[in-house]
Amino acid sequence: MSGERLARVTLALDAVYCALMGLMTIVFRARIGGLVGLPGTLIGALGAAVVGWAYVVLGQTVRVDWRRGIKETLTANTVVATLLALGAALHPSRGASALMAFVSLDVISLAVAQAISLIRGRSRT
């Protein structure tokens, strides 16, 4: 699979993942808020932001300059995964730590696939 095709596929998967995670965060905002010690409305707002981000990522799948789109999404995914991993390491609750660690691993997995697409794109052009 070419770098460009892999990039577009990983962006589409990323968009679906973000949409689902954002919607689940909104639905379970009170439970997640209680787990991490934050107000449910704040968690719901974060979920809505993730759904909005899903639309941005979906737009990257059809962007003419796919390298720029994948770099922007890769950067965002790396930052989010790092923050989640840090939160998992520092949070006193095991449940909250496990949740943040799980999502961090999911997000960094997408970032790795996106980085691979950039490497493939460079080697074939």
CYANA upper distance limits for C-alpha pairs under 8 A (distance plus 0.5 A):
  1 MET  CA      5 ARG  CA      6.85
  1 MET  CA      6 LEU  CA      6.74
  2 SER  CA      6 LEU  CA      6.62
  2 SER  CA    117 SER  CA      8.06
  2 SER  CA    120 ARG  CA      6.98
  2 SER  CA    121 GLY  CA      7.10
  2 SER  CA    124 ARG  CA      8.24
  3 GLY  CA      7 ALA  CA      6.48
  3 GLY  CA    116 ILE  CA      8.09
  3 GLY  CA    117 SER  CA      4.80
  3 GLY  CA    118 LEU  CA      6.49
  3 GLY  CA    119 ILE  CA      7.61
  3 GLY  CA    120 ARG  CA      4.99
  3 GLY  CA    121 GLY  CA      4.51
  3 GLY  CA    122 ARG  CA      8.22
  3 GLY  CA    124 ARG  CA      8.32
  4 GLU  CA      8 ARG  CA      6.74
  4 GLU  CA     66 TRP  CA      7.21
  4 GLU  CA     67 ARG  CA      8.24
  4 GLU  CA    117 SER  CA      7.14
  4 GLU  CA    118 LEU  CA      8.30
  4 GLU  CA    121 GLY  CA      6.60
  5 ARG  CA      9 VAL  CA      6.64
  5 ARG  CA    117 SER  CA      8.47
  6 LEU  CA     10 THR  CA      6.53
  6 LEU  CA    113 ALA  CA      8.48
  6 LEU  CA    114 GLN  CA      8.11
  6 LEU  CA    117 SER  CA      5.93
  7 ALA  CA     11 LEU  CA      6.56
  7 ALA  CA     61 THR  CA      8.35
  7 ALA  CA     66 TRP  CA      7.81
  7 ALA  CA     70 ILE  CA      6.91
  7 ALA  CA    113 ALA  CA      8.44
  7 ALA  CA    114 GLN  CA      6.33
  7 ALA  CA    117 SER  CA      5.66
  7 ALA  CA    118 LEU  CA      7.84
  8 ARG  CA     12 ALA  CA      6.69
  8 ARG  CA     60 GLN  CA      8.28
  8 ARG  CA     61 THR  CA      5.41
  8 ARG  CA     62 VAL  CA      8.07
  8 ARG  CA     66 TRP  CA      8.02
  9 VAL  CA     13 LEU  CA      6.73
  9 VAL  CA     61 THR  CA      8.10
 10 THR  CA     14 ASP  CA      6.42
 10 THR  CA    110 LEU  CA      7.33
 10 THR  CA    113 ALA  CA      7.22
 10 THR  CA    114 GLN  CA      6.81
 11 LEU  CA     15 ALA  CA      6.61
 11 LEU  CA     57 VAL  CA      6.72
 11 LEU  CA     58 LEU  CA      7.18
 11 LEU  CA     60 GLN  CA      7.45
 11 LEU  CA     61 THR  CA      6.29
 11 LEU  CA     70 ILE  CA      7.80
 11 LEU  CA     73 THR  CA      8.39
 11 LEU  CA    114 GLN  CA      8.23
 12 ALA  CA     16 VAL  CA      6.84
 12 ALA  CA     57 VAL  CA      7.87
 12 ALA  CA     58 LEU  CA      6.41
 12 ALA  CA     61 THR  CA      6.74
 13 LEU  CA     17 TYR  CA      6.57
 14 ASP  CA     18 CYS  CA      6.55
 14 ASP  CA     54 ALA  CA      7.92
 14 ASP  CA     57 VAL  CA      7.62
 14 ASP  CA    110 LEU  CA      7.20
 15 ALA  CA     19 ALA  CA      6.61
 15 ALA  CA     53 TRP  CA      8.28
 15 ALA  CA     54 ALA  CA      4.92
 15 ALA  CA     55 TYR  CA      7.24
 15 ALA  CA     57 VAL  CA      5.90
 15 ALA  CA     58 LEU  CA      5.83
 16 VAL  CA     20 LEU  CA      6.66
 16 VAL  CA     54 ALA  CA      7.39
 17 TYR  CA     21 MET  CA      6.51
 17 TYR  CA     54 ALA  CA      8.35
 18 CYS  CA     22 GLY  CA      6.30
 18 CYS  CA     50 VAL  CA      6.42
 18 CYS  CA     51 VAL  CA      6.63
 18 CYS  CA     53 TRP  CA      7.67
 18 CYS  CA     54 ALA  CA      5.63
 19 ALA  CA     23 LEU  CA      6.61
 19 ALA  CA     50 VAL  CA      7.28
 19 ALA  CA     51 VAL  CA      5.24
 19 ALA  CA     52 GLY  CA      8.46
 19 ALA  CA     54 ALA  CA      5.84
 19 ALA  CA     55 TYR  CA      8.49
 20 LEU  CA     24 MET  CA      6.57
 20 LEU  CA     51 VAL  CA      8.29
 21 MET  CA     25 THR  CA      6.50
 21 MET  CA     47 GLY  CA      7.88
 21 MET  CA     50 VAL  CA      7.98
 21 MET  CA     51 VAL  CA      8.35
 22 GLY  CA     26 ILE  CA      6.77
 22 GLY  CA     46 LEU  CA      8.09
 22 GLY  CA     47 GLY  CA      4.62
 22 GLY  CA     48 ALA  CA      6.52
 22 GLY  CA     49 ALA  CA      7.91
 22 GLY  CA     50 VAL  CA      5.43
 22 GLY  CA     51 VAL  CA      5.46
 23 LEU  CA     27 VAL  CA      6.70
 23 LEU  CA     47 GLY  CA      6.82
 23 LEU  CA     48 ALA  CA      7.85
 23 LEU  CA     51 VAL  CA      7.32
 24 MET  CA     28 PHE  CA      6.48
 24 MET  CA     47 GLY  CA      8.11
 25 THR  CA     29 ARG  CA      5.88
 25 THR  CA     32 ILE  CA      7.89
 25 THR  CA     43 ILE  CA      7.39
 25 THR  CA     44 GLY  CA      6.85
 25 THR  CA     46 LEU  CA      8.28
 25 THR  CA     47 GLY  CA      5.49
 26 ILE  CA     43 ILE  CA      7.56
 26 ILE  CA     44 GLY  CA      5.03
 26 ILE  CA     45 ALA  CA      8.08
 26 ILE  CA     47 GLY  CA      5.68
 26 ILE  CA     48 ALA  CA      7.34
 27 VAL  CA     44 GLY  CA      8.28
 28 PHE  CA     32 ILE  CA      6.53
 29 ARG  CA     33 GLY  CA      6.23
 29 ARG  CA     40 GLY  CA      5.40
 29 ARG  CA     41 THR  CA      7.57
 29 ARG  CA     43 ILE  CA      5.83
 29 ARG  CA     44 GLY  CA      5.76
 30 ALA  CA     34 GLY  CA      6.62
 30 ALA  CA     39 PRO  CA      7.90
 30 ALA  CA     40 GLY  CA      4.98
 30 ALA  CA     41 THR  CA      8.28
 30 ALA  CA     43 ILE  CA      8.22
 31 ARG  CA     35 LEU  CA      6.72
 31 ARG  CA     40 GLY  CA      8.11
 32 ILE  CA     36 VAL  CA      6.68
 32 ILE  CA     40 GLY  CA      7.80
 32 ILE  CA     43 ILE  CA      7.73
 33 GLY  CA     37 GLY  CA      6.05
 33 GLY  CA     38 LEU  CA      5.19
 33 GLY  CA     39 PRO  CA      5.85
 33 GLY  CA     40 GLY  CA      5.27
 33 GLY  CA     42 LEU  CA      8.42
 33 GLY  CA     43 ILE  CA      6.54
 34 GLY  CA     38 LEU  CA      6.98
 34 GLY  CA     39 PRO  CA      7.88
 34 GLY  CA     40 GLY  CA      7.95
 35 LEU  CA     93 SER  CA      8.12
 35 LEU  CA     95 GLY  CA      7.41
 35 LEU  CA     96 ALA  CA      6.22
 36 VAL  CA     91 HIS  CA      8.42
 36 VAL  CA     93 SER  CA      8.02
 36 VAL  CA     96 ALA  CA      5.96
 38 LEU  CA     42 LEU  CA      7.43
 38 LEU  CA     43 ILE  CA      7.61
 39 PRO  CA     43 ILE  CA      7.05
 40 GLY  CA     44 GLY  CA      6.52
 41 THR  CA     45 ALA  CA      6.62
 42 LEU  CA     46 LEU  CA      6.73
 43 ILE  CA     47 GLY  CA      6.69
 44 GLY  CA     48 ALA  CA      6.72
 45 ALA  CA     49 ALA  CA      6.71
 46 LEU  CA     50 VAL  CA      6.75
 47 GLY  CA     51 VAL  CA      6.84
 48 ALA  CA     52 GLY  CA      6.74
 49 ALA  CA     53 TRP  CA      6.62
 50 VAL  CA     54 ALA  CA      6.71
 51 VAL  CA     55 TYR  CA      7.31
 52 GLY  CA     56 VAL  CA      7.18
 53 TRP  CA     57 VAL  CA      6.71
 54 ALA  CA     58 LEU  CA      6.53
 55 TYR  CA     59 GLY  CA      6.70
 56 VAL  CA     60 GLN  CA      7.05
 57 VAL  CA     61 THR  CA      7.38
 57 VAL  CA     73 THR  CA      7.47
 58 LEU  CA     62 VAL  CA      8.17
 59 GLY  CA     63 ARG  CA      7.15
 60 GLN  CA     66 TRP  CA      7.62
 60 GLN  CA     69 GLY  CA      5.80
 60 GLN  CA     70 ILE  CA      7.87
 61 THR  CA     66 TRP  CA      7.89
 61 THR  CA     69 GLY  CA      8.31
 62 VAL  CA     66 TRP  CA      8.21
 63 ARG  CA     69 GLY  CA      7.37
 65 ASP  CA     69 GLY  CA      7.17
 66 TRP  CA     70 ILE  CA      6.58
 67 ARG  CA     71 LYS  CA      6.57
 67 ARG  CA    118 LEU  CA      7.39
 68 ARG  CA     72 GLU  CA      6.68
 69 GLY  CA     73 THR  CA      6.78
 70 ILE  CA     74 LEU  CA      6.31
 70 ILE  CA    114 GLN  CA      6.95
 70 ILE  CA    118 LEU  CA      8.15
 71 LYS  CA     75 THR  CA      6.53
 71 LYS  CA    114 GLN  CA      8.49
 72 GLU  CA     76 ALA  CA      6.80
 73 THR  CA     77 ASN  CA      6.53
 73 THR  CA    111 ALA  CA      8.38
 74 LEU  CA     78 THR  CA      6.59
 74 LEU  CA    111 ALA  CA      5.61
 74 LEU  CA    114 GLN  CA      6.67
 74 LEU  CA    115 ALA  CA      7.45
 75 THR  CA     79 VAL  CA      6.76
 75 THR  CA    111 ALA  CA      8.42
 76 ALA  CA     80 VAL  CA      6.66
 77 ASN  CA     81 ALA  CA      6.45
 77 ASN  CA    107 VAL  CA      6.45
 77 ASN  CA    108 ILE  CA      6.99
 77 ASN  CA    110 LEU  CA      8.02
 77 ASN  CA    111 ALA  CA      6.29
 78 THR  CA     82 THR  CA      6.58
 78 THR  CA    107 VAL  CA      8.06
 78 THR  CA    108 ILE  CA      6.70
 78 THR  CA    111 ALA  CA      6.83
 79 VAL  CA     83 LEU  CA      6.71
 80 VAL  CA     84 LEU  CA      6.58
 80 VAL  CA    104 SER  CA      7.88
 80 VAL  CA    107 VAL  CA      8.02
 81 ALA  CA     85 ALA  CA      6.55
 81 ALA  CA    103 VAL  CA      8.08
 81 ALA  CA    104 SER  CA      4.89
 81 ALA  CA    105 LEU  CA      7.52
 81 ALA  CA    107 VAL  CA      6.17
 81 ALA  CA    108 ILE  CA      6.13
 82 THR  CA     86 LEU  CA      6.62
 82 THR  CA    104 SER  CA      7.61
 83 LEU  CA     87 GLY  CA      6.59
 84 LEU  CA     88 ALA  CA      6.54
 84 LEU  CA    100 MET  CA      5.84
 84 LEU  CA    101 ALA  CA      7.03
 84 LEU  CA    103 VAL  CA      7.84
 84 LEU  CA    104 SER  CA      5.85
 85 ALA  CA     89 ALA  CA      6.67
 85 ALA  CA    100 MET  CA      7.04
 85 ALA  CA    101 ALA  CA      6.05
 85 ALA  CA    104 SER  CA      6.24
 86 LEU  CA     90 LEU  CA      6.70
 87 GLY  CA     91 HIS  CA      6.22
 87 GLY  CA     97 SER  CA      7.48
 87 GLY  CA    100 MET  CA      7.24
 88 ALA  CA     96 ALA  CA      7.46
 88 ALA  CA     97 SER  CA      4.46
 88 ALA  CA     98 ALA  CA      7.17
 88 ALA  CA     99 LEU  CA      8.18
 88 ALA  CA    100 MET  CA      5.68
 88 ALA  CA    101 ALA  CA      5.91
 89 ALA  CA     97 SER  CA      7.11
 90 LEU  CA     97 SER  CA      8.25
 91 HIS  CA     96 ALA  CA      7.34
 91 HIS  CA     97 SER  CA      6.30
 92 PRO  CA     96 ALA  CA      8.45
 92 PRO  CA     97 SER  CA      7.95
 93 SER  CA     97 SER  CA      6.60
 94 ARG  CA     98 ALA  CA      6.46
 95 GLY  CA     99 LEU  CA      6.69
 96 ALA  CA    100 MET  CA      6.65
 97 SER  CA    101 ALA  CA      6.48
 98 ALA  CA    102 PHE  CA      6.53
 99 LEU  CA    103 VAL  CA      6.82
100 MET  CA    104 SER  CA      6.46
101 ALA  CA    105 LEU  CA      6.70
102 PHE  CA    106 ASP  CA      6.89
103 VAL  CA    107 VAL  CA      6.66
104 SER  CA    108 ILE  CA      6.60
105 LEU  CA    109 SER  CA      6.54
106 ASP  CA    110 LEU  CA      7.11
107 VAL  CA    111 ALA  CA      6.89
108 ILE  CA    112 VAL  CA      6.62
109 SER  CA    113 ALA  CA      6.90
110 LEU  CA    114 GLN  CA      6.71
111 ALA  CA    115 ALA  CA      6.61
112 VAL  CA    116 ILE  CA      6.71
113 ALA  CA    117 SER  CA      6.86
114 GLN  CA    118 LEU  CA      7.04
115 ALA  CA    119 ILE  CA      6.88
116 ILE  CA    120 ARG  CA      6.62
117 SER  CA    121 GLY  CA      6.49
118 LEU  CA    122 ARG  CA      6.74
119 ILE  CA    123 SER  CA      6.84
120 ARG  CA    124 ARG  CA      6.87
121 GLY  CA    125 THR  CA      6.91
